[in-house]
């Protein structure tokens, strides 16, 4: 297994089928365009593969008054048929290590209220539920 940052459009395209399981509302073209725009805001894609991509995470390193410097996980997904094989664990651990290397004080993410299996995973990885996220659709 290899974990790598998506360094070019070909790497990003290879991540799309996995990310589409989490973000099915995005076509491949929309995904590529949005990742390109978000990269200007510090967004990065990292993936776990062995010739085939199994897990993908989108993240950014940022600072907030409330939490200091942190790594924020926008997206984290493992192909459904390959869950419980340790791929998500490896990618999550890579994100935590990367956060430490970047001098971050913590790792944060939001998870949809309906994603119970993901919540079990995050709690098993020793994450705490410490905020409520509110949204106003415009």
Secondary structure, 3 states (H helix, E strand, C coil): CEEEECCCHHHHHHHHHHHHHHCCCCCHHHHHHHHHHHHCCCCEEEEEECCCEEEEEEEEEEEECCCEEEEEEEEEEECHHHCCCCHHHHHHHHHHHHHHHCCCCEEEECCCCCCHHHHHHHHHCCCCCCCCCCCCCC
